[in-house]
């Protein structure tokens, strides 16, 4: 994980324990020595580092997700909860950027050139009474 700012010892202990606690920020904050109920402020101050950590976890899980897709696809025997497992694997791959991409083909065939009209002249109409 690349830190963009210097972390205090408590902040680093919090981040280290966030994974150890199964992702529970309340437990991680208590282990790091923060006051009870202060985990919301800790999360707010470490938002970018937490998002970076989550992204890394998903990236580490991407090969497993890809292999699960292939395993389910190649299996001749029924796999319990195959639909749920496929959906989870696909979601992980989507989140790390390996999901299906939508392509939009925009092609425009222009014939002829650009024709610029002169500015309109104001016409004054005079009526005789």
C-alpha positions, -999 to 999 in steps of 0.1 A, spaced: 0 0 0 14 34 -10 7 60 16 3 96 4 7 110 39 27 102 70 6 80 93 8 81 131 16 48 149 -21 46 160 -33 51 124 -9 24 111 -20 0 138 -56 7 129 -50 -1 93 -30 -33 101 -58 -45 124 -86 -36 100 -77 -67 81 -70 -88 112 -105 -79 126 -122 -91 94 -128 -55 83 -145 -43 115 -134 -7 121 -147 -6 156 -125 -35 167 -95 -22 148 -99 12 165 -101 -3 199 -70 -25 193 -51 6 180 -59 25 213 -86 49 201 -114 59 224 -146 39 222 -169 52 195 -142 72 177 -139 48 148 -160 70 126 -135 99 129 -106 74 123 -123 61 91 -129 97 79 -93 106 84 -80 74 67 -106 72 39 -81 72 10 -59 46 27 -89 23 35 -101 26 -1 -65 18 -13 -64 -12 10 -98 -25 -3 -86 -21 -39 -55 -41 -31 -76 -69 -15 -98 -71 -46 -68 -71 -69 -53 -100 -49 -86 -119 -52 -89 -114 -90 -69 -145 -100 -90 -167 -77 -122 -151 -91 -110 -157 -127 -102 -194 -119 -136 -198 -103 -153 -186 -134 -134 -211 -155 -139 -239 -130 -177 -234 -130 -178 -231 -167 -158 -263 -173 -175 -284 -146 -197 -313 -158 -210 -319 -123 -234 -295 -104 -217 -270 -81 -235 -259 -50 -244 -222 -51 -228 -219 -85 -249 -188 -94 -239 -169 -62 -203 -179 -66 -203 -168 -103 -219 -135 -94 -193 -129 -66 -164 -137 -90 -178 -115 -117 -183 -86 -93 -146 -89 -81 -134 -89 -117 -156 -59 -126 -143 -39 -97 -106 -45 -106 -113 -35 -142 -115 -70 -158 -152 -71 -164 -170 -68 -197 -165 -34 -213 -191 -16 -233 -179 -3 -266 -196 24 -284 -188 26 -321 -192 62 -333 -186 66 -369 -198 95 -390 -194 97 -427 -194 133 -438 -197 142 -474 -192 176 -488 -177 206 -471 -186 234 -448 -206 262 -463 -205 295 -445 -233 320 -453 -227 357 -452 -242 377 -424 -278 387 -429 -284 423 -439 -311 443 -422 -338 454 -447 -357 486 -440 -393 488 -454 -408 523 -458 -445 526 -463 -461 557 -479 -492 569 -462 
